[in-house]
Amino acid sequence: MRLGVLDVGSNTVHLLVVDAHPGARPLPAAAHKSVLRLMRYITADGAISAEGETAILEAIRSAVEVGRAEGIEELLPFATSAIREAANGPAILARILEETGVDLQVLSGEDEARLTFLAVHRWSGWSAGSILLMDIGGGSLEIAAGVDEYPDTAVSLPLGAGRSTIGFLHQDPPTADQLTALRDHARTTLADAVGRFTDRGPAHVIGTSKTIRSLARLAGSTASGPGGTERSLLRRSELADWVPRLAQLTADARTALPGITADRTFQIVAGGVVLREAMRAFDVPVLEVCPWALREGIILRYLDHLD
């Protein structure tokens, strides 16, 4: 069957169209993305502004049109931290349903972590053993750990790349003091979370999300994988080398670097700072980058229920 998964996130509204059936690997057929960066539309009282609301509606209408043209049989729409935390989130959800017919399901932070973990586990296979997952979105950082398809421990922290940029990196390029303030904030927030991961044995550490994949294309390396494939790796030492250099460039100039796309350039520095601190907090020298993330987890859960 042809499925569409509509991800209304903090940075983009992204439609992924796949051909899939239970027991098979979902095959991408089409994609459509609108870059919104919703964090910039958050008002002083924690609501999404009228301009931001209009942008969301236009992006969803556009995605629905693409999905209809691609012949999707089922649309799986969901929203994450930006709408989840907005003071007017329920009103926006009601308007989206009324005007577009799309019934957005709002995921909790723990749901995000659990479903992303499912996707990463399926991609990696049972031979991966114990997995420690790190996933940086626009609004939040998800960390999860476990051996089975769903994690034993899953947390969501307010350390997303977009949120961290708007909260701390107020200049372009950011100042040294701003970078230090973000680093210290990330360390404090992560220190509170690490204690929840009580069973900290050897783990296969995996990172996912567009921010981590972008950093890996810029600063990472590759190693041999199963079946002659290549695995993408990102070392903490490489982040320590590259993040200060990225921070010296303006956002516009960063797009000249490999892996840094226009939709991530303004928040890639904050993402790098947060990831480096997360790896430091969990004593991770290197992680493997997985191409599957939350959207694939949504699809896999749906197919599992059909099966």
N, C-alpha and C positions, 0 to 999 in steps of 0.2 A: 504494500500500500504506500501511497505518497503522503507523508506527514509534513506539516509545517510547525516549527517551534518558534514562537515569537517572544523574544527576550527584551523586556523594557527595563533596561539597567540604568545605572547612574551616568554612564558615558554615552551609550548608544541605544537605539531601538533596532534590534537585529532580527531579521527573519532568516531562518535556515530551513531549507526544503530538502528532505531526504526521501529516498526509496528504501523501505525497510519492511521486515516481517520478523516475528519471534524466532530467535535463534540465529539470526543473521546480523552481520555488521551493517549498520546504517550507511548508505551510500549518498553523499551529498549530490544534489541535483541542481540547486540554485541557492543564491543568497542575496539578501537586500539589506542595506544598513543605512541608517540616518544617524549622523553624529549630533548629539544634543548637548552633552556635558551638563546634565541637569543641576549639578551642584551650584552652578553660577546663577540659577534661577531661584535659589532658596532665599526667602526674605528674612528679615530680622526676627519675625515671630515663628520661624520654622516652617512656613508654608511655601509651596511652589507658586511662583508669581503667575499672573494671567498670561504673560508672554510665554512662560515655560509650559503652561497647560495647553496653550494653542499649539506649541511646537510638538508636544506629545501626541495630540490628536492628529495633527497633519502627518506625523511619522507613522502612526498606526494605520491611518487610512491608506497611505502609500503601500505599506507592507501588506495589507489585506488585498489590495488590487493585484500586487505581484503574486500573492498566494493563489488568488483566483485564476490568474493567467497561467500559473504553473500546474493547475489542476490538483491541488491538495485535497485529500479526502477528510483530513482531520487537522484542526489547528489547536496547538497546545500553547496557550498564551500565559505568561507569568511576568511578575514584576519583583524587583529586589529592593535594596535599601532606600533608594531615593523616594519612591512612592510609599514604601513601608513606614518611613519615619516622618514623612511630610504631615504637617498639622492638618492640611486639607486633603490628605490622601484618600479617605473614603468618598469625599465629594467628587474627586477626579475620577475614581474608579466608576462611580455611578454615571458620570457624564460620558466616559468612554463606552460603557455598555449601551447607554441610550443612543449615542450618536454613531457608533460603529458596529454595534452588535458583538463586540469582543468582551468576553467576561474574564478579565485579568485575574489570575490567582496570585495572591501575594505570598511569597515564600518568607519564612523566618530565616534569620541568619544561620541557625542550626540546620534547617532544611537545605539551604544552599550548600553547606559543607558536606552534608550527608549525600546529596545527589551528585555533587562533583566527585566525591570519593568513590561512589559507585562507578562513574564513568572511567575514572583513572584506574580502578581495580580491574574493570573489564578490559581496558586497553593493555594493561601490564600483564594480566594473567595470574593464576594462582602461584606460579613459581616466584613471583615477586616477594612472597612472604609478608612480613609486617611492613606496612606502608605508613609513612608520615607525609601528609599532604599540606602544601602551602598554595593558596590561591588568592591573588590580589585583584580585586575588582575596583570599580571607581569609588564606591562608598565604604567597602569593608574588606577586611582580610579574614579569610577562612582558614582554619587549621584543623586537621582531623587526623586520627591515627587508629589503626586496627589491623587485623589479619583477615577478617571476613569481608564480604562485599559492602557491608555498611560498617561505619567506624564504631569503635568502642567509645571514643571521645571526640566531640566536635564542638568547636567554638567559633564565634564570629566576633571580630574586634573592629572598632571604628577607625581603622587605619587604611582605608582605601586610598588609591593613588590620587583620585580627584579631590576627595575630602581633605587629604593631607596637604595637597597643593594650596587649596583655597584657605585652609586654616593656618598655614605656617609660611608658605613660600610666596610672599606678597609682592615680590619684585621679579623682574625678568631681565637678566638672570638673578636668582636668589642671592642674598648676602650670606656671608659665613655665619653670622648670628642666627639667621633664619634656619639654615641647615642644621645648626647645632640644636636649636629649639625643637625641631622636628625629630631629630635623633633621640634627644632626651625624652620626649613625649612617647616615642615608639618603645624605647627601652622600659619605661615605667609601665606602659600598658601591657607589654609582652611579659614582663616579670610577674604580673598578676595572673596571667593565663598559663604560664608554664607549669605551675603547681597542679593544674588540673590533669596533666598528663603524667599520671603516677607510674605507669608501666613503660619505662623508657629504655627498653632493650634495643639491640641493633635493628635498624629499620631501613627500608628502601625509601629514600627521600625523593619526593616527586613534586615539581612545581607546575602549575598550569595558569592560564589566563593570558590575555593579549599582552599585558604589561610584562610578564615574565618571559613570554616567547620573544617579545621585542628585545629585551635585555640579553637573552641568549643569542639571538642573531647578531647582536652588536658585539658582545663580549665573551660569548661562550665558545665551546669547542665540540667536537663530535668524537664518538667512539663506536666501535663495531657493536652491532646488535644482532638479535636472532635472525636467521634466514638471510644474512647478507645485508640487512638494513643498517642504518646509522642512527645512533641515539644522540640527542642533543643534550649537552651538559653545561651547567653554569656553576662556576666556583665562586666562593665568597671572596677570595683574593682578587678575582677578576672584577667583581663589583667594586671592591675597594679601590681598584685602579681607575675604573671607568666613570663611576658616579661623580667624583670631583671634577673630572674633565667635562662631563655633560653639564654640570652646574655652572660652568664658566661660559657656556654658550647661551644665546637667546633661544627661545622656543622655535623661532623661524629657522634658525641656523641648524638646529638638530636634525631636521629632515634630510639633510645632506648625508647623514651617517647611515650605514646599513642597518635595516631592521626598524628604524624609527619612522613610523608613518605619521601623517599629518594629524590623524585623530588621537594620537597618543603623545605627541611631542610636548604639550604643555604640562603633562603630569608624569613624564617618564622619570624625572629626577626624584620626585617624591616616592614613586614606586620603587626605585633603586635603593633609596635610603631605608624604606620600610622592609624590603626583602633582605637587605644585608643585616638589619637588626634582628629580623626573625630567624635568620640562619645563625646568627651569633647566639641568640637566646637559647636555641635548641642544639647548639654546638654542632652545626651542620657545615662541613667544609665544601661539599659539592652536592648538587641536586640534579636529577634528570628531568627534562622538560617533556610533558605529555601534551599532545595536540587536542585531546578530548577534555571537556570541562562540563560546566553546568548544563548547557543546552543538550549535549549528548546524554547526560544523566537523566534529564527529563524524558527524552525519547526512550531510553532503555527501560525506565520504570514503566512507562506506558505499554511498551511491548511485553514486558514481564506480566503485567496484569491481563493483557489479551491472552497470553499463553496459559 
